[in-house]
């Protein structure tokens, strides 16, 4: 699947989440529960023998040794990362080209996850990054990150028609430059 199609897979997975798991959107549901369900729907579309969807995955191989994933922050310090959802090849020696995308999920606003995604894309060679934020019963926000700190923020209204649910984009997000 081409990189351009990952966004449509994520949007479709969100639609399926809202269709099947709407009751999880009460205020006491843990964010990890929501993340797992979204990852499940993405995996049903994308996973194959070579590439996998994982949640909270922080391992990789470097110099033939297992190590934890790390990235260089904007200040230059090294930080460990455990992305909420990733699409990748597991246990590969050279992660260049093996880390396809990562997703950070937040019930509320993204705050620190924005920079985490941008820095992980640079340090760990993810082709794309996403934040799914402000997950609510009526709206959800999806931020798509590109190389060189470009991003596009989209807001969707959850539309219920009889027994079907769709996501209607409210704004035609523009690609912007710079840190979010």
N, C-alpha and C positions, 0 to 999 in steps of 0.2 A: 504494500500500500504506500502511495506517495505521501510525503509530509503534508501536502495541502489538504489531504482528506482526514487527518487526525482531528481537526476541529469539528468536522461534521460527525465523527464517531463520538466525540465527547458530548456534543449537543444531543445526539440521539440517545446516548446513555443517560443523560440527565432527564430526558423525556421519559424514558423507561423507569427511571428511579421515581419520578413524580407519579407515574401511572401505578406502579406496584408498591411503593413504600411511603406514600404521602403521610401516613400516620406516624412516621418517625420524626416528623417536623415539629413535634411539641418541644417545649423549651427545656425539658430535662434529658432528652436523648443526647448521648455522648457523640461528639464529632467523629470519633473513630467508627462508630456504627454506620453513620452516613457515608463516610469515606469508603468503608468496606463494600457497601451496596453499590456505590457508583463504580468502584473498581471491578466488581463482579460483572456488571453490564458491559464495561469496556472490554474486559477479557473475553467475554462471549463473542465479541465481534473481531478482536484483533489477534488473540493469542494463537500461536502455532508451535511447531516442534522446536523452533529456534529462538523465538522472541516471546517473553513472558511479561505479564502484568504482576507486580508485587506491591504490597502495602508495607510502609515502614521498613523498607529494605535498606540496609546500610553497609552491606559487605561488597568487597571487590578483591581482585587479585592484583598485586603489584610486586614485581620482582619475585614471582612464584610463591608469594606469601599472602595469606588472607589478611586484609586490613579493612578498617572502617572507612567509608566514604568521607572525604573531607573537601572543603572548598576554601578558597581564599576570599575573605571578606573585603569590603571596600576599603577598610583601614589596613589591609595587608595581613591581618591575623588569620591563623588557620582555625577553622571551625568544623566540627563533625556535622554531618547532615544525615537525616533519615527521612527522605521524602515520603509524603503521604501516599502517593501512587507513582510508580515508574513503569515504563515500557522499555525493556532492555534485554540483552543477552546476559544470563546469569554466569558468574564466575569466569569472566573472560580476562585474559592477561592485559590486553591493551583496550581500554574503554573507549578510545577514539572510534567513533562510528558504531559503538555497541549500545550506548545510552541514547535512546530515541527521544523520549520526552519524560518530563516529570510534572506532577500536579500537586499543588498544595491546596488543601480544602479548609475553609473556615466558615463556620456558621455565621459569624459576624464579619467585620472588616478584616482585610488582609494584613494591614500594618507591616510587621517585620518579615512576613513571608514574601513580600514583593522583592526585596533585596536578596533574600535567600535564593529565590528562583533565578534572578539575574546573575548572581555570583556563581551558582551551581552550573548554570549553562556555560559560563566562561571556563570554570576550573575543571569540570567533569565532562565537557564536550557533549552536552545534551543538544540535540538539534532544535528542540522546541521546549517551551515551558508554559505552564498554565496555572492560574489561580481561579478556583471556584469559590466565590465569596458571597456573603450576605444571602445565605440559603434560607429562604422563607417560604411560606405557604403560597404567596402570590408572585414573588419575584426571585430571581437569582442573577448574579453577576459573574461573568466569565472574562478573565483577562488573559490575552494571548501574547506571549513574549517571543520576540525574534532576536536574532543576533544583533550585536552592537547597541544594546539597550533600547531597542524599539519595542513598542507594545501597542496593543489595541484592546480597549475595554468595551465590552458589550453588556447591556442589561436586557434581561428577558422577562416578559410577563408570562406567568403560567396560565394558560387558557384551557378551561374545562368545557368540553362540549359532549354532552351525554356521557358515555363511558370512555371517551378518549381525552387525552391531554396533549397539548402542543405547547411549544415555546415560541413566543412571538417576540422578535427583536424590537426593542423600543427605540434604540438609537443606532445610527449607522456609525459605529466607532471609527475614528480616524487614527491612522498610524501616527504615533508621536515619537519624537527622539528624546533621549535622556533618561535619567533615572526617574522612576515613577514617583 
